[in-house]
């Protein structure tokens, strides 16, 4: 996987660069209906980022992200899932 570049926006006027080594990537089988491929192929992906340790955020951004995303975090890790 390559580094992830996030364009500039509110709270990150210069954008963000998340290093490949900081991203946690996992592929698994999706559950539920979806045809033959759902049980035979890795059709779900999880991408995680530990907000406490990432170098992509400065301290202000880090504290704001941890506070605002707290209900969605697993510890300090933000997980995004697609299936």
DRENTORKOL-3810 file (N, C-alpha, C; in nm, 4 decimals):
REM DRENTORKOL-3810
@n.u->0.0852; n.v->-0.1169; n.w->0.0000; ca.u->0.0000; ca.v->0.0000; ca.w->0.0000; c.u->0.0902; c.v->0.1238; c.w->0.0000
@n.u->0.0423; n.v->0.2294; n.w->-0.0607; ca.u->0.1160; ca.v->0.3556; ca.w->-0.0651; c.u->0.0730; c.v->0.4452; c.w->0.0503
@n.u->0.1539; n.v->0.5505; n.w->0.0732; ca.u->0.1142; ca.v->0.6522; ca.w->0.1706; c.u->-0.0207; c.v->0.7100; c.w->0.1283
@n.u->-0.0997; n.v->0.7530; n.w->0.2252; ca.u->-0.2315; ca.v->0.8091; ca.w->0.1995; c.u->-0.2232; c.v->0.9608; c.w->0.2118
@n.u->-0.2593; n.v->1.0297; n.w->0.1063; ca.u->-0.2598; ca.v->1.1759; ca.w->0.1061; c.u->-0.4041; c.v->1.2249; c.w->0.1175
@n.u->-0.4292; n.v->1.3063; n.w->0.2194; ca.u->-0.5620; ca.v->1.3627; ca.w->0.2430; c.u->-0.5552; c.v->1.5097; c.w->0.2034
@n.u->-0.6432; n.v->1.5553; n.w->0.1142; ca.u->-0.6370; ca.v->1.6951; ca.w->0.0708; c.u->-0.6704; c.v->1.7919; c.w->0.1839
@n.u->-0.6312; n.v->1.9150; n.w->0.1639; ca.u->-0.6564; ca.v->2.0207; ca.w->0.2628; c.u->-0.8051; c.v->2.0343; c.w->0.2896
@n.u->-0.8369; n.v->2.0687; n.w->0.4135; ca.u->-0.9759; ca.v->2.0873; ca.w->0.4539; c.u->-0.9798; c.v->2.1475; c.w->0.5929
@n.u->-1.0993; n.v->2.1597; n.w->0.6497; ca.u->-1.1119; ca.v->2.2163; ca.w->0.7842; c.u->-1.0285; c.v->2.1379; c.w->0.8852
@n.u->-0.9485; n.v->2.2078; n.w->0.9626; ca.u->-0.8642; ca.v->2.1438; ca.w->1.0638; c.u->-0.7315; c.v->2.0935; c.w->1.0108
@n.u->-0.7168; n.v->2.0895; n.w->0.8794; ca.u->-0.5912; ca.v->2.0445; ca.w->0.8168; c.u->-0.5676; c.v->2.1282; c.w->0.6905
@n.u->-0.5334; n.v->2.2562; n.w->0.7081; ca.u->-0.5221; ca.v->2.3468; ca.w->0.5930; c.u->-0.4148; c.v->2.3084; c.w->0.4920
@n.u->-0.3183; n.v->2.2279; n.w->0.5326; ca.u->-0.2138; ca.v->2.1825; ca.w->0.4397; c.u->-0.2346; c.v->2.0371; c.w->0.3987
@n.u->-0.3468; n.v->1.9800; n.w->0.4400; ca.u->-0.3725; ca.v->1.8395; ca.w->0.4113; c.u->-0.2947; c.v->1.7520; c.w->0.5079
@n.u->-0.3047; n.v->1.6208; n.w->0.4896; ca.u->-0.2348; ca.v->1.5253; ca.w->0.5752; c.u->-0.1633; c.v->1.4224; c.w->0.4894
@n.u->-0.0545; n.v->1.3716; n.w->0.5411; ca.u->0.0151; ca.v->1.2597; ca.w->0.4797; c.u->0.0233; c.v->1.1500; c.w->0.5852
@n.u->-0.0477; n.v->1.0400; n.w->0.5598; ca.u->-0.0468; ca.v->0.9261; ca.w->0.6518; c.u->0.0449; c.v->0.8209; c.w->0.5924
@n.u->0.1510; n.v->0.7895; n.w->0.6630; ca.u->0.2512; ca.v->0.6944; ca.w->0.6155; c.u->0.1934; c.v->0.5534; c.w->0.6059
@n.u->0.2294; n.v->0.4842; n.w->0.5029; ca.u->0.1870; ca.v->0.3467; ca.w->0.4797; c.u->0.2088; c.v->0.2591; c.w->0.6033
@n.u->0.3223; n.v->0.2751; n.w->0.6682; ca.u->0.3566; ca.v->0.1919; ca.w->0.7841; c.u->0.2624; c.v->0.2143; c.w->0.9029
@n.u->0.1901; n.v->0.3263; n.w->0.9054; ca.u->0.0987; ca.v->0.3566; ca.w->1.0154; c.u->-0.0412; c.v->0.3009; c.w->0.9929
@n.u->-0.0710; n.v->0.2571; n.w->0.8722; ca.u->-0.2034; ca.v->0.2057; ca.w->0.8395; c.u->-0.2103; c.v->0.0559; c.w->0.8667
@n.u->-0.3195; n.v->0.0142; n.w->0.9265; ca.u->-0.3443; ca.v->-0.1264; ca.w->0.9568; c.u->-0.4485; c.v->-0.1749; c.w->0.8559
@n.u->-0.4115; n.v->-0.2731; n.w->0.7745; ca.u->-0.4985; ca.v->-0.3202; ca.w->0.6669; c.u->-0.5323; c.v->-0.4673; c.w->0.6903
@n.u->-0.6621; n.v->-0.5017; n.w->0.6827; ca.u->-0.7022; ca.v->-0.6400; ca.w->0.7034; c.u->-0.8151; c.v->-0.6757; c.w->0.6070
@n.u->-0.8017; n.v->-0.7901; n.w->0.5412; ca.u->-0.9027; ca.v->-0.8393; ca.w->0.4487; c.u->-0.9672; c.v->-0.9636; c.w->0.5074
@n.u->-1.1007; n.v->-0.9707; n.w->0.5037; ca.u->-1.1739; ca.v->-1.0853; ca.w->0.5571; c.u->-1.2957; c.v->-1.1136; c.w->0.4690
@n.u->-1.3649; n.v->-1.2212; n.w->0.5010; ca.u->-1.4894; ca.v->-1.2542; ca.w->0.4316; c.u->-1.6016; c.v->-1.1661; c.w->0.4839
@n.u->-1.6813; n.v->-1.1130; n.w->0.3928; ca.u->-1.7982; ca.v->-1.0363; ca.w->0.4334; c.u->-1.9079; c.v->-1.1327; c.w->0.4751
@n.u->-1.9938; n.v->-1.0895; n.w->0.5650; ca.u->-2.1055; ca.v->-1.1742; ca.w->0.6062; c.u->-2.2320; c.v->-1.1307; c.w->0.5344
@n.u->-2.3316; n.v->-1.2162; n.w->0.5371; ca.u->-2.4609; ca.v->-1.1826; ca.w->0.4803; c.u->-2.4730; c.v->-1.2177; c.w->0.3339
@n.u->-2.5858; n.v->-1.1831; n.w->0.2728; ca.u->-2.6108; ca.v->-1.2182; ca.w->0.1332; c.u->-2.5169; c.v->-1.1427; c.w->0.0403
@n.u->-2.4981; n.v->-1.1973; n.w->-0.0765; ca.u->-2.4117; ca.v->-1.1296; ca.w->-0.1733; c.u->-2.3667; c.v->-1.2207; c.w->-0.2834
@n.u->-2.4204; n.v->-1.3380; n.w->-0.2932; ca.u->-2.3843; ca.v->-1.4268; ca.w->-0.4027; c.u->-2.2705; c.v->-1.5190; c.w->-0.3677
@n.u->-2.2275; n.v->-1.5948; n.w->-0.4659; ca.u->-2.1243; ca.v->-1.6957; ca.w->-0.4436; c.u->-1.9932; c.v->-1.6379; c.w->-0.3927
@n.u->-1.9542; n.v->-1.5235; n.w->-0.4430; ca.u->-1.8239; ca.v->-1.4673; ca.w->-0.4089; c.u->-1.8090; c.v->-1.4246; c.w->-0.2645
@n.u->-1.9201; n.v->-1.3997; n.w->-0.1949; ca.u->-1.9116; ca.v->-1.3451; ca.w->-0.0597; c.u->-1.8438; c.v->-1.4419; c.w->0.0373
@n.u->-1.8597; n.v->-1.5723; n.w->0.0171; ca.u->-1.8015; ca.v->-1.6693; ca.w->0.1094; c.u->-1.6706; c.v->-1.7289; c.w->0.0600
@n.u->-1.6300; n.v->-1.6973; n.w->-0.0600; ca.u->-1.5087; ca.v->-1.7574; ca.w->-0.1153; c.u->-1.3967; c.v->-1.6572; c.w->-0.1369
@n.u->-1.4257; n.v->-1.5309; n.w->-0.1241; ca.u->-1.3236; ca.v->-1.4288; ca.w->-0.1488; c.u->-1.3171; c.v->-1.3331; c.w->-0.0309
@n.u->-1.2012; n.v->-1.2741; n.w->-0.0124; ca.u->-1.1875; ca.v->-1.1713; ca.w->0.0900; c.u->-1.2565; c.v->-1.0458; c.w->0.0382
@n.u->-1.3820; n.v->-1.0273; n.w->0.0776; ca.u->-1.4645; ca.v->-0.9216; ca.w->0.0209; c.u->-1.4942; c.v->-0.8093; c.w->0.1195
@n.u->-1.4259; n.v->-0.8084; n.w->0.2339; ca.u->-1.4391; ca.v->-0.6985; ca.w->0.3296; c.u->-1.2979; c.v->-0.6503; c.w->0.3628
@n.u->-1.2828; n.v->-0.5204; n.w->0.3709; ca.u->-1.1531; ca.v->-0.4637; ca.w->0.4081; c.u->-1.1719; c.v->-0.3702; c.w->0.5259
@n.u->-1.0795; n.v->-0.3772; n.w->0.6198; ca.u->-1.0746; ca.v->-0.2841; ca.w->0.7319; c.u->-0.9432; c.v->-0.2073; c.w->0.7209
@n.u->-0.9530; n.v->-0.0784; n.w->0.7373; ca.u->-0.8350; ca.v->0.0070; ca.w->0.7381; c.u->-0.8354; c.v->0.0802; c.w->0.8711
@n.u->-0.7263; n.v->0.0708; n.w->0.9448; ca.u->-0.7191; ca.v->0.1323; ca.w->1.0765; c.u->-0.6016; c.v->0.2283; c.w->1.0875
@n.u->-0.6168; n.v->0.3240; n.w->1.1773; ca.u->-0.5118; ca.v->0.4213; ca.w->1.2053; c.u->-0.5164; c.v->0.4534; c.w->1.3539
@n.u->-0.4042; n.v->0.4381; n.w->1.4216; ca.u->-0.3960; ca.v->0.4720; ca.w->1.5634; c.u->-0.3750; c.v->0.6230; c.w->1.5751
@n.u->-0.4779; n.v->0.6918; n.w->1.6189; ca.u->-0.4721; ca.v->0.8378; ca.w->1.6282; c.u->-0.3741; c.v->0.8856; c.w->1.7345
@n.u->-0.3471; n.v->0.8043; n.w->1.8350; ca.u->-0.2547; ca.v->0.8433; ca.w->1.9419; c.u->-0.1106; c.v->0.8473; c.w->1.8925
@n.u->-0.0739; n.v->0.7605; n.w->1.7974; ca.u->0.0668; ca.v->0.7490; ca.w->1.7589; c.u->0.0994; c.v->0.7987; c.w->1.6177
@n.u->-0.0022; n.v->0.8318; n.w->1.5381; ca.u->0.0261; ca.v->0.8722; ca.w->1.4009; c.u->0.1070; c.v->1.0022; c.w->1.3944
@n.u->0.1970; n.v->1.0074; n.w->1.2994; ca.u->0.2767; ca.v->1.1291; ca.w->1.2773; c.u->0.2035; c.v->1.2272; c.w->1.1856
@n.u->0.0871; n.v->1.1875; n.w->1.1330; ca.u->0.0123; ca.v->1.2724; ca.w->1.0401; c.u->-0.0546; c.v->1.3904; c.w->1.1093
@n.u->-0.0780; n.v->1.3789; n.w->1.2395; ca.u->-0.1490; ca.v->1.4829; ca.w->1.3141; c.u->-0.0564; c.v->1.5561; c.w->1.4092
@n.u->-0.0792; n.v->1.6869; n.w->1.4248; ca.u->-0.0080; ca.v->1.7586; ca.w->1.5302; c.u->-0.0879; c.v->1.7392; c.w->1.6605
@n.u->-0.0389; n.v->1.7891; n.w->1.7721; ca.u->-0.1041; ca.v->1.7645; ca.w->1.9014; c.u->-0.2465; c.v->1.8185; c.w->1.9076
@n.u->-0.2693; n.v->1.9361; n.w->1.8509; ca.u->-0.4033; ca.v->1.9947; ca.w->1.8510; c.u->-0.4995; c.v->1.9080; c.w->1.7710
@n.u->-0.4572; n.v->1.8675; n.w->1.6508; ca.u->-0.5407; ca.v->1.7805; ca.w->1.5675; c.u->-0.5662; c.v->1.6468; c.w->1.6367
@n.u->-0.4620; n.v->1.5921; n.w->1.6993; ca.u->-0.4728; ca.v->1.4625; ca.w->1.7675; c.u->-0.5772; c.v->1.4672; c.w->1.8790
@n.u->-0.5686; n.v->1.5661; n.w->1.9651; ca.u->-0.6621; ca.v->1.5772; ca.w->2.0769; c.u->-0.8047; c.v->1.6008; c.w->2.0279
@n.u->-0.8189; n.v->1.6833; n.w->1.9250; ca.u->-0.9517; ca.v->1.7097; ca.w->1.8688; c.u->-1.0105; c.v->1.5819; c.w->1.8081
@n.u->-0.9318; n.v->1.5082; n.w->1.7320; ca.u->-0.9792; ca.v->1.3839; ca.w->1.6697; c.u->-1.0154; c.v->1.2802; c.w->1.7754
@n.u->-0.9311; n.v->1.2648; n.w->1.8768; ca.u->-0.9598; ca.v->1.1673; ca.w->1.9822; c.u->-1.0883; c.v->1.2018; c.w->2.0574
@n.u->-1.1101; n.v->1.3292; n.w->2.0837; ca.u->-1.2303; ca.v->1.3710; ca.w->2.1561; c.u->-1.3559; c.v->1.3550; c.w->2.0705
@n.u->-1.3502; n.v->1.3999; n.w->1.9466; ca.u->-1.4697; ca.v->1.3984; ca.w->1.8625; c.u->-1.5044; c.v->1.2596; c.w->1.8098
@n.u->-1.4045; n.v->1.1753; n.w->1.7928; ca.u->-1.4292; ca.v->1.0417; ca.w->1.7382; c.u->-1.4364; c.v->0.9338; c.w->1.8459
@n.u->-1.4283; n.v->0.9719; n.w->1.9719; ca.u->-1.4241; ca.v->0.8752; ca.w->2.0824; c.u->-1.5281; c.v->0.7637; c.w->2.0719
@n.u->-1.6547; n.v->0.7937; n.w->2.0401; ca.u->-1.7535; ca.v->0.6851; ca.w->2.0333; c.u->-1.7262; c.v->0.5837; c.w->1.9213
@n.u->-1.6478; n.v->0.6229; n.w->1.8229; ca.u->-1.6218; ca.v->0.5365; ca.w->1.7081; c.u->-1.4869; c.v->0.4651; c.w->1.7152
@n.u->-1.4098; n.v->0.4920; n.w->1.8186; ca.u->-1.2746; ca.v->0.4374; ca.w->1.8278; c.u->-1.2726; c.v->0.3043; c.w->1.9016
@n.u->-1.1771; n.v->0.2214; n.w->1.8633; ca.u->-1.1437; ca.v->0.0995; ca.w->1.9387; c.u->-1.0151; c.v->0.1335; c.w->2.0123
@n.u->-1.0281; n.v->0.1805; n.w->2.1359; ca.u->-0.9121; ca.v->0.2356; ca.w->2.2071; c.u->-0.8807; c.v->0.3706; c.w->2.1472
@n.u->-0.7680; n.v->0.3790; n.w->2.0779; ca.u->-0.7330; ca.v->0.5026; ca.w->2.0064; c.u->-0.7239; c.v->0.4771; c.w->1.8566
@n.u->-0.7733; n.v->0.3628; n.w->1.8103; ca.u->-0.7655; ca.v->0.3249; ca.w->1.6686; c.u->-0.8983; c.v->0.3541; c.w->1.5993
@n.u->-0.8901; n.v->0.4293; n.w->1.4899; ca.u->-1.0053; ca.v->0.4561; ca.w->1.4050; c.u->-1.0077; c.v->0.3473; c.w->1.2980
@n.u->-1.1193; n.v->0.2735; n.w->1.2891; ca.u->-1.1363; ca.v->0.1681; ca.w->1.1896; c.u->-1.2420; c.v->0.2095; c.w->1.0886
@n.u->-1.2100; n.v->0.1901; n.w->0.9617; ca.u->-1.3039; ca.v->0.2126; ca.w->0.8522; c.u->-1.3192; c.v->0.0785; c.w->0.7831
@n.u->-1.4439; n.v->0.0375; n.w->0.7583; ca.u->-1.4702; ca.v->-0.0922; ca.w->0.6989; c.u->-1.5576; c.v->-0.0796; c.w->0.5754
@n.u->-1.5230; n.v->-0.1550; n.w->0.4729; ca.u->-1.6049; ca.v->-0.1609; ca.w->0.3517; c.u->-1.6193; c.v->-0.3066; c.w->0.3112
@n.u->-1.7406; n.v->-0.3419; n.w->0.2679; ca.u->-1.7615; ca.v->-0.4793; ca.w->0.2216; c.u->-1.8525; c.v->-0.4804; c.w->0.1007
END
